[in-house]
Amino acid sequence: MIQRIFSGGEFEAKIGYCRAVVAGGFAHVAGTVGQGDTVTDQCRAALTTIENALEKAGCMMADVVRVNYYLPDRAEFEPCWPILSAAFGENPPAATMIECGLIDDKYRIEIEVTALVPTA
């Protein structure tokens, strides 16, 4: 069974995607950007959106097994480290950071995660 989770964001319909898909025992959360003026503000906002999607999928940040970070400027990654460390706490996932262009120049970080959905 496949469960699709929509956040109601304007680009879901425009582009043809959903915030997350639960399939095969995993929740796959789409690349997520956040609002704010700084990379740290955007990082926090993106993590909140991701946490909300994971909750709808029946899991939480502690269940994340993989995270990918995308930034247009790798020098902006280090200011996010304390935020990311706090978000994952005692359960850090495998991680990758890639420097690349994002969909709009106003975005400083995009985060995507995969989480194991606990079985009942």
N, C-alpha and C positions, 0 to 999 in steps of 0.2 A: 504494500500500500504506500502511496505517496501523498504527503500532506504539504500543501503550499501555503505559506504564510505571507500575507500582504501587510505592509505598514501604512498604506494609503498615500505614499509619496507620489508626487506628480509624474516622476519618470518611470514608475513601474509600468503604467499603461503605454506611455510614449515609446519606451524602448522595448518592452515586452519581457519583463522579468518580475520576480517577486523577491521580497526581502530574504526569505529562507525557504528551503525545501528539506523536508524530513523524508529520508528514504534509506533503506538498508541499515537501520539502526543508528544513523547519523543525521545531525542537523547541519546543513550547509548554509551558512549565512553569506549573502552576497556582499561584495565590496561595499563598504559603508563609509560615507563622509559625514562630517558634522558641521554645524554652523558655528560661527565665532570669528573673531578677528585674528587670533593667534593659533599656531599649530597645537598648543596645549589645550586651548578652548575647544578646538575642533576634535582633538583626540578624545577628550572627555565626552563630548556630545555624541561622537560615533560609538563609543563604548556603551553609552546609555541606550542608544537605538539597538545595538547588538544584544545587550542584556534583555531588552524587551522582547526581541525576536526569539531568543533562547527560551525565555519563560513560556512563551506561547507554544514552543516546541516540546516543552516538558523537561527542560534541562537548565543549567546555569553555567556561569563562567568557570566553575570548578570542573565542568565536564568537557571543556574545550581541549582538544588534543592537537590542534594545528592552527596557527595564526600566520597570516601574511600581511605585511605592512608595505604600503606603497607611498612614496613621498617624492615630490619633484626636486627636493633638495635634501640630500642625505644628512647635511649638517643640522637639519631641524629634528632629526630623530632623537638625539640624546636628550633634549628637554622633555621628551615624552616618556623616557624610561621610568621615572618614579611613578607616573600615572599608570603605566602598563604593569609595573611590578605590583602595585597596590591592587589593581583589578584582578590579576591572576593569583596573587598571594602564594599560598603553599602548593598550588597546583599549576605550575607553569607549563604551557604547551610547547611543542616544537614550533620554531618560528623562523621566518625569513623576512628580510627587509630588502625591497627593491626600489631603486631610484628610477623614476619614470615620470612622464607627463600624465596628468589627471584630466578628467573630462572638462574641467573649468579651472582657469588660473587662480580663482579665489580659494580653491581647496588646497590645503597643505598636507593632508594625510588621508589615506583611505585604508580601511582595515577589513579583512575578511577572515572568518573563522569556520572551523569544522568542529563539532562537538559530538560526543557519544551520548545518545539518548538512553538514560537508564531504563532498564526493564523492570516491570512491576513484580 
